[in-house]
Amino acid sequence: MRMSMNEKSGRKHKFPLIMIILSLSFIPVILWGLLSGSVPMPLENLLEGISHFLGGEGDEIASVLIFQIRLPRILLAALVGAALAIAGACFQGLFRNPLADPFIIGASSGAALGASIALSFGGGLGLGFFTVLGLPGIASFAGSMAAVLLVFAVSKSFGNNSSPGILILAGTSVSTLCSALLSLIIVLRDRSLVQVYYWLLGSLAGAAWPRLLSALPFIALGSIFIFLSARNLDLLLQGDEAAESLGLNPFKSRFFLSMAATLSVAAAVSVSGIIGFTGLIAPHAARFFSGPSHRRLLPASALSGALLTIIADNLSRSLIPPVELPLGIITSLGGAPFFLFILSRQRKKGGFV
């Protein structure tokens, strides 16, 4: 159902206020993250730790815990969540499908296969700028990019103007192939099963400043390209014929936008493992108050994704202390029911386009 002009105008005028509210919501969520964990920190110790960091006589141990362990983890959660959310909004626009997420065209399965190969047959060494990620991080990055390139190579064989449906089918086929190869590796190298399993569940344990900084340039590059292509996403949302009539090549636009989104996703996955449903939930949540225009949807999705991921990571650290639950479990517990809700909603509307 199309929105009326009054509804569009109302959302447009309320959007700045909602973005301010979203931004202010980070304050209590970050404070919660600094205070919670396997070893809860009293507010007094937090203040003493900040005082020591600023050159005062505060608590040195608390300062290290805050600024070397918990703060980089919170910021990494925000970065990963924003990257997945922006990519999710991008893919939903590209494929005109509300159930699309960053892993719709094989990015997730490719990353999982790459990391499993590294964990099973390689070591923990990295190269150059990627040293902090380790070989599994590099391999997941390469596997994700390779899978998406394969999807577009397959879809290209159907013509220059392959439809979103063909891309989705190609992505499903590549994902199935990667999953089968992953299962084969686990069977052949069962000693690495636990390592692979925990990586597939996703986690931000061990987050540090170098790990955050290693992923930041690639996520920023992919996300900036998507932001600058907001108009193209709006045109693709109207259909290929409408886009072509305005001089846009749908296949080329989908390819470059998909590669930009995959670059962000691959960088995020390389430092966090597989975190499902964030790229599905955040854009839908943002769309309620931003509307379909990608100029508003993309920044709203970024803030929503960052906020949701920080909350999920806080829960993973504080629900069953001192045990830390994998972050992917928390996002999946919330994401799976949401996925079914969207599926039911679209069925009542009579389709997905």
C-alpha positions, 0 to 999 in steps of 0.5 A, a space after each residue: 500500500 502506497 503512503 499518502 502525501 500527508 504520511 510521507 510529509 509527516 515522516 519527513 518532518 519527524 525524522 530529525 527528531 527520531 534520529 536525535 532520540 536514536 543517537 541519545 539512546 546510545 548513552 544508556 546502552 553504552 553505559 550498560 555495556 561498560 558496567 556489565 560483563 562477567 565481572 560487573 563494575 560498580 558505577 563508582 569504579 567506572 568513574 575512578 577508571 575514567 579519572 585515572 585515564 584522564 590523569 587523575 588518581 583513580 583506579 588503574 585496573 578499572 581504567 584498563 578494563 574500560 578503555 582496553 577491553 569493554 569500550 573497544 568491544 562496544 565500538 566494534 559491536 556498533 561498527 559491525 551492526 551498522 555495517 550489516 544494517 546498511 548492507 541489509 537496507 542496500 540488498 532489500 532495495 536492490 532485490 525489492 525483497 523485504 526478506 533480503 539480508 546481507 547474506 542473500 547472495 552467498 556472502 555469509 556462506 562464502 565467509 564461513 567456508 573461507 574461515 573453516 578452510 583456514 581453521 582446519 588447514 591453516 594457522 593463526 598468522 596474518 599478513 601485513 595490515 590484516 595481521 590482527 585478523 589472523 588467517 581465518 579473518 583473511 580467509 573469511 574476507 576472501 571467501 565472501 568476496 569470491 562467493 558474490 563474484 561467482 553469483 554475479 558470474 552465474 547470473 551474467 550468463 542469463 543476460 546483461 539485465 538479469 532480474 533480482 530473482 535470478 540473482 537470488 536463485 544464483 545466491 541460493 545455489 552458491 550458498 548451498 554449494 558452500 554449505 556442502 563444502 563446509 560440511 565436508 571439511 568438518 567431516 574430514 577435519 573433525 578436530 577443528 569442529 569446535 573452532 569452526 562451530 564457535 566462529 559460525 555462532 559469532 562473537 566479539 570476545 577478544 575485541 581490541 583497538 587493532 581489531 576495530 581499526 583493521 575492519 574500519 577502512 573497509 566498512 567505511 569504504 563500502 558504506 560510503 559508496 552505498 550512501 552516495 548511491 542512495 538515488 540509484 537504490 531508489 530508482 531500482 526500487 521502482 523496477 528495472 524498466 523505470 530505472 532504465 528509462 532514467 539512464 540507469 543500467 540495473 545490472 551494473 548498478 546491482 553489481 557495484 552496490 552488491 560488491 560495496 555491501 559485500 565489502 562491508 559485510 566481509 570486513 564485519 564478518 572477518 572480525 565477528 564471525 557470523 551474526 545473523 538477522 541484524 541486517 534484516 531487523 535493523 532496516 525494517 525497524 528503521 523503515 517504520 520511521 524513515 520511510 522508503 527513501 534511502 537517503 533517510 533509510 540508510 543512516 537510520 538503519 546504521 544507527 538502529 543496527 549499531 544500537 541493536 548489536 550493542 544491546 545483543 552483545 551486552 545481553 550475551 555478556 550479562 545473561 548467564 555470568 560468568 558464561 558468555 553466550 555467542 552473540 549470534 545466538 542472541 541475534 538469532 533468538 530475536 531475529 527468527 521470530 521477526 523473520 516469520 512476522 515479516 513473512 506472514 505480513 508479506 503473505 497477507 499483502 500478496 507478494 514480496 515485490 
